[in-house]
Structures are given as C-alpha cells and as structure tokens.
C-alpha cells in the first residue's frame, strides 16, 4: 500500500494493488478572497493488472493437424468453438470482462490476436506433436509466426532426432501489440499467422497454444 499527494500525477507503481491519493489542494473562499488548507482527502486508486494467460487445447472439437509435404509451408489455425483450459490455467486479463473466442482468434483470417491493449508485451507458446517421420533421418523444422500487414516475422528452428519417427517440439515467440497487429478500433491489424515447414514429409499436430499477456497497468480511481 502506498500514498501519493496529488491527483494530477499517477505514476506507474506496479508493486501495489491498492494505492491512496492524498488531496492537499487549497480551498478558496471566493466571498472573502482568502484560502485555507483543507483536511486531506483520500481517494482509492485501484491498479488493474492486465496480465493473464489463455491456453487453447482444441478448435472445433479437434487439434489442428496437417500432413506436411517436404519444404512446403503449412498454416495452422483454429476453428470455432475453442476448447480452453479451465481457470486458473486460463486467466483472461482484467480488461476483457466477459470473454469470447474472438478475443484471441480471428476466425475469418485464421490468425492469433493479442490482448486489446496497445504496447502490451505477449509471449506465445506453441506445442506440436509429429508422426510418420522417416526412420534414421534427422529433420529440420521451421516454425514461423508473422504479421502479414506489418511484415513482422519470427522463426524457431527445430531439429528432430534421426532415431525417432514420433515425438514433439515447441516454439516460443514474443510480440508487442500495436496498430499493425490490433484490429479495429485500436488499429488496422488482424493478428499473427502460424506456419510450419518441414524438410521431410510427416504429420504435424498443434497440441496446444498459450498466450501470456505480460504486465501492462491501467488505473481506475474511486472517490
């Protein structure tokens, strides 16, 4: 708990959930042209933490799966409705209120959406399974996460062991929400596309996807 002594300056004090603002402004007596100090008035300042995570397990009742052809990119996307992990694994940011699948997936474009808070950092974790990889061959896999509007793209390079034809791999990416990634009314973006390319033919399944919305604070003042 902390106290600051002005209404006008609300600093980003992230350590406290509840702060107090001390109002020590002068009270002017217009009739007599005098002023005097008022007794300090306290207002509650609630720090709304816009953190959370949303874990997607299925879309349309199944996990997205593609039979990959060697060196041919394939897009992984979710159908509606989403199957999400329950609370507290899935904990929506406070600003979301009543959540919907459209708060994380743009089903029209098959893309992944950030929390609607400009400037907020997000970490994405994608876990995949694979099967049918040829025996006794190593295999390189490239996971690409990109924004087709801004040109932003990140890659995760994975190497699969030669002595396994079934297994799993993961990819992690970091994004920062801006006007090129957020949809209207905050921007003209449509989120991020997830793409996988393999050196060898095999079946790849997106086992789950998790969006971590990192700390980005907003304030609500109650007198």
C-alpha positions as CSV (number, residue, x, y, z in Angstrom):
1,X,0.0,0.0,0.0
2,X,1.3,3.5,-0.9
3,X,0.2,7.1,-0.7
4,X,0.8,9.9,-3.3
5,X,-0.1,13.5,-2.7
6,X,-1.5,14.7,-6.0
7,X,-4.5,13.9,-8.1
8,X,-2.7,15.0,-11.3
9,X,0.3,12.7,-11.3
10,X,-0.5,9.0,-11.3
11,X,2.8,7.1,-11.6
12,X,3.1,3.6,-12.7
13,X,3.6,1.9,-9.3
14,X,3.3,-1.7,-10.2
15,X,4.1,-3.2,-6.7
16,X,0.7,-2.3,-5.1
17,X,-2.8,-3.4,-6.0
18,X,-4.4,-0.6,-3.9
19,X,-2.9,2.9,-3.6
20,X,-4.2,6.1,-2.0
21,X,-4.1,9.6,-3.4
22,X,-3.9,12.4,-0.8
23,X,-5.6,15.6,-2.0
24,X,-4.0,18.6,-0.2
25,X,-5.3,21.3,-2.6
26,X,-6.3,24.7,-1.3
27,X,-9.9,25.7,-0.7
28,X,-10.6,29.3,-1.8
29,X,-13.3,31.4,-0.1
30,X,-14.4,33.4,-3.0
31,X,-16.5,35.9,-0.9
32,X,-13.6,36.8,1.4
33,X,-10.8,36.3,-1.0
34,X,-9.0,34.0,1.3
35,X,-7.8,30.5,1.1
36,X,-7.1,27.8,3.6
37,X,-5.9,24.3,3.7
38,X,-8.5,21.6,3.6
39,X,-8.2,18.4,5.6
40,X,-6.5,15.7,3.4
41,X,-9.0,13.8,1.3
42,X,-8.2,10.3,0.2
43,X,-9.2,8.6,-2.9
44,X,-8.7,5.0,-3.7
45,X,-6.7,4.2,-6.7
46,X,-7.1,0.6,-7.9
47,X,-4.3,-0.8,-10.0
48,X,-5.8,-3.0,-12.7
49,X,-3.2,-5.6,-13.7
50,X,-3.7,-6.5,-17.4
51,X,-1.9,-9.8,-17.0
52,X,-3.1,-13.3,-17.8
53,X,-2.8,-16.4,-19.9
54,X,-5.1,-18.2,-22.3
55,X,-4.4,-21.8,-23.2
56,X,-6.2,-23.3,-26.3
57,X,-6.4,-27.1,-26.5
58,X,-8.8,-27.6,-29.4
59,X,-10.7,-25.8,-32.1
60,X,-14.0,-27.1,-33.5
61,X,-13.5,-30.1,-31.2
62,X,-10.1,-31.2,-32.5
63,X,-6.5,-30.3,-32.6
64,X,-5.3,-28.7,-35.9
65,X,-3.3,-31.2,-37.9
66,X,-1.6,-31.1,-41.3
67,X,0.1,-33.7,-43.4
68,X,3.3,-31.8,-44.4
69,X,5.0,-32.2,-47.8
70,X,8.7,-31.6,-47.7
71,X,9.7,-28.0,-47.8
72,X,6.2,-26.8,-48.3
73,X,4.8,-24.3,-45.6
74,X,1.5,-25.1,-44.0
75,X,-0.6,-22.7,-41.9
76,X,-2.0,-23.9,-38.5
77,X,-5.2,-22.2,-37.4
78,X,-8.2,-23.0,-35.1
79,X,-11.9,-23.5,-36.0
80,X,-14.7,-22.3,-33.7
81,X,-15.5,-23.1,-30.9
82,X,-12.3,-23.2,-29.0
83,X,-11.6,-25.7,-26.2
84,X,-9.8,-23.8,-23.5
85,X,-8.1,-24.9,-20.3
86,X,-10.1,-24.0,-17.2
87,X,-9.2,-21.4,-14.6
88,X,-6.6,-20.8,-13.3
89,X,-4.6,-22.1,-16.3
90,X,-6.7,-19.8,-18.4
91,X,-7.0,-16.4,-16.7
92,X,-8.1,-13.6,-19.0
93,X,-6.7,-10.1,-18.5
94,X,-8.9,-8.0,-16.2
95,X,-10.0,-5.6,-19.0
96,X,-11.6,-8.4,-21.0
97,X,-14.6,-8.8,-18.8
98,X,-16.9,-11.4,-20.4
99,X,-14.5,-13.3,-22.6
100,X,-15.2,-14.8,-26.1
101,X,-13.2,-16.9,-28.5
102,X,-12.8,-13.8,-30.7
103,X,-10.6,-12.2,-28.0
104,X,-7.7,-14.5,-29.0
105,X,-8.5,-15.9,-32.5
106,X,-9.6,-14.1,-35.7
107,X,-11.6,-17.0,-37.3
108,X,-12.0,-15.2,-40.6
109,X,-8.3,-14.8,-41.2
110,X,-7.1,-17.8,-39.1
111,X,-4.9,-15.6,-37.0
112,X,-3.9,-15.2,-33.4
113,X,-4.8,-11.9,-31.6
114,X,-3.1,-10.1,-28.8
115,X,-5.0,-8.6,-25.8
116,X,-6.5,-5.3,-26.9
117,X,-4.0,-3.1,-25.1
118,X,-1.6,-1.1,-27.2
119,X,2.0,-1.5,-26.1
120,X,1.4,-4.7,-24.2
121,X,4.0,-7.5,-24.5
122,X,2.8,-11.0,-25.2
123,X,4.6,-14.4,-25.2
124,X,3.2,-17.2,-27.3
125,X,4.0,-20.8,-26.7
126,X,3.0,-23.5,-29.3
127,X,3.4,-27.2,-28.6
128,X,3.4,-29.6,-31.5
129,X,3.4,-33.4,-32.0
130,X,4.6,-35.2,-35.1
131,X,4.3,-38.7,-36.5
132,X,5.3,-40.5,-39.7
133,X,8.8,-39.0,-39.9
134,X,11.1,-41.4,-41.9
135,X,13.3,-43.5,-39.8
136,X,17.1,-42.9,-39.5
137,X,16.9,-39.4,-40.8
138,X,17.3,-36.1,-39.0
139,X,14.8,-33.5,-39.9
140,X,14.8,-29.7,-39.7
141,X,11.5,-27.9,-38.9
142,X,10.9,-24.1,-39.2
143,X,8.0,-22.6,-37.2
144,X,7.2,-19.1,-38.4
145,X,5.0,-16.5,-36.7
146,X,4.3,-13.4,-38.7
147,X,2.1,-10.4,-39.3
148,X,1.2,-10.1,-43.0
149,X,0.4,-6.4,-42.7
150,X,3.5,-5.0,-40.9
151,X,6.0,-7.6,-42.2
152,X,6.9,-8.6,-38.6
153,X,8.1,-12.2,-38.5
154,X,10.0,-14.5,-36.2
155,X,11.3,-18.0,-36.7
156,X,12.0,-21.0,-34.5
157,X,14.3,-23.7,-35.9
158,X,13.9,-27.2,-34.6
159,X,15.9,-30.4,-35.3
160,X,14.2,-33.7,-34.9
161,X,16.3,-36.7,-33.9
162,X,17.0,-39.4,-36.5
163,X,16.1,-42.3,-34.2
164,X,12.5,-41.0,-33.6
165,X,9.7,-41.1,-36.0
166,X,7.2,-39.8,-33.5
167,X,7.6,-37.1,-30.9
168,X,7.0,-33.4,-30.2
169,X,8.6,-30.0,-30.4
170,X,7.7,-26.4,-29.3
171,X,8.1,-22.8,-30.4
172,X,8.0,-19.6,-28.4
173,X,7.6,-16.1,-29.7
174,X,7.3,-12.5,-28.3
175,X,5.1,-9.8,-29.8
176,X,4.1,-6.3,-28.7
177,X,0.6,-5.1,-29.6
178,X,0.4,-2.1,-31.9
179,X,-1.8,-0.6,-34.6
180,X,-0.5,-3.1,-37.2
181,X,-1.4,-6.1,-35.2
182,X,-4.6,-5.0,-33.3
183,X,-7.9,-5.0,-35.0
184,X,-10.3,-2.0,-35.1
185,X,-10.9,0.3,-33.3
186,X,-7.3,0.2,-32.0
187,X,-5.6,-0.5,-35.3
188,X,-5.9,-2.0,-38.8
189,X,-4.3,-5.3,-38.0
190,X,-5.6,-8.8,-38.0
191,X,-3.1,-10.6,-35.7
192,X,-0.4,-13.2,-36.5
193,X,-0.2,-16.3,-38.7
194,X,1.4,-19.5,-37.5
195,X,3.2,-21.6,-40.2
196,X,5.3,-24.8,-40.2
197,X,7.7,-26.0,-42.8
198,X,9.5,-29.4,-42.6
199,X,12.4,-30.9,-44.6
200,X,10.7,-34.2,-44.6
201,X,7.1,-35.3,-45.1
202,X,5.2,-36.1,-41.9
203,X,2.0,-35.4,-40.0
204,X,2.2,-32.4,-37.5
205,X,-0.4,-31.6,-35.0
206,X,-0.8,-28.4,-32.9
207,X,-1.3,-29.9,-29.5
208,X,-1.9,-26.6,-27.7
209,X,-1.3,-22.8,-27.9
210,X,-0.9,-20.4,-25.0
211,X,-0.9,-16.6,-25.0
212,X,0.8,-15.0,-22.0
213,X,-0.2,-11.3,-21.6
214,X,2.6,-9.6,-19.6
215,X,2.2,-6.7,-17.1
216,X,0.7,-3.6,-18.6
217,X,-1.1,-1.5,-16.0
218,X,-4.2,0.7,-16.1
219,X,-5.8,2.7,-13.3
220,X,-9.3,3.2,-12.0
221,X,-10.0,5.9,-9.4
222,X,-12.9,5.7,-7.0
223,X,-13.6,8.7,-4.7
